[in-house]
């Protein structure tokens, strides 16, 4: 699989909201590959979109809807 194909697959996985195991099984890859490729993309400085939960969604706890954690690589 080319780097562009890996990027595309990781992007589709992240956008899907599916667990890695389910998404990977449908696409014929091991779920640990998705995590590894995502780490590699993060390390390369590729933008990773973060989608916040809708605080109006009754399924979301208001306490968690506004929680944000940012993890930066140590230099």
Secondary structure as the mmCIF struct_conf table of DSSP 4:
data_model
#
loop_
_struct_conf.conf_type_id
_struct_conf.id
_struct_conf.beg_label_comp_id
_struct_conf.beg_label_asym_id
_struct_conf.beg_label_seq_id
_struct_conf.end_label_comp_id
_struct_conf.end_label_asym_id
_struct_conf.end_label_seq_id
HELX_RH_AL_P HELX_RH_AL_P1 UNK A 3 UNK A 16
TURN_TY1_P TURN_TY1_P1 UNK A 17 UNK A 17
HELX_RH_AL_P HELX_RH_AL_P2 UNK A 20 UNK A 27
TURN_TY1_P TURN_TY1_P2 UNK A 28 UNK A 28
BEND BEND1 UNK A 29 UNK A 29
HELX_RH_AL_P HELX_RH_AL_P3 UNK A 31 UNK A 43
TURN_TY1_P TURN_TY1_P3 UNK A 44 UNK A 45
TURN_TY1_P TURN_TY1_P4 UNK A 55 UNK A 56
TURN_TY1_P TURN_TY1_P5 UNK A 58 UNK A 59
BEND BEND2 UNK A 60 UNK A 60
HELX_RH_AL_P HELX_RH_AL_P4 UNK A 62 UNK A 65
TURN_TY1_P TURN_TY1_P6 UNK A 66 UNK A 66
#
